[in-house]
């Protein structure tokens, strides 16, 4: 076998381990037609994920079916085009939503959960309910006081700060569609913030990224999130001061398999 054949075989083996665009081959000075078409499809899927609307009622119904109460909210961005041009409006509630959440709040709670469209409604449609379902037993076992799950549209991560403050929550976790990559239009992110209030920075949040079937499995994401929530409420902090050390609790192959590792 020649060195070229050996190199080609090594690249093929590497390409089989990742969805990243490597070892694509070439046709003359360009890419093979099949790879050009695959790229065009991935680009179209990413654009669709950004622009597709969130089916609020379907998401609310699915969340209610696993035992959570729900509320709805919208950011100050009146439509998708404005949302994409004005990230600042996606970080603020509109007046009607702010009033409704304030009216719904009663006693202080430990945790508010926000399910937000972000930049991929597809990620929410496919990933939010499996993650909440996996998280629910840990929340119940910890005896946490929960606010109703807020389903938010035209939302950025920081919208959760306003939601958490209005619902008198000690912490807020925002499940949000992440900016689509060319191999991951269905990626869900989770952002946990202790002491939510407008003006919090990203350095004050913990993030779990790439929650999806081909990434961080929902059951493992729920395990990590429940650990972070417990530590956040105990230590009264999140962000750069709180490191995710949940993997230290996974002791062996059986535990790793049960958690989707």
Secondary structure by P-SEA (a helix, b strand, c coil): ccaaaaaaaaaaaaaaacccccccccccccccaaaaaaaaaaaaaaaaaaccccaaaaaaaaaaaacccccccccccccaaaaaacaaaaacccaaaaaaaaaaccccccbbbbbcccccaaaaaccaaaaaaaaaaaaaaacccccccccccccccaaaaaaaaaacccbbbbbccccccccccbbbbbbbbccccccccccccccccccccccccaaaaaaaaaaaaaaaaaacccccccccccccccccaaaaaaacc
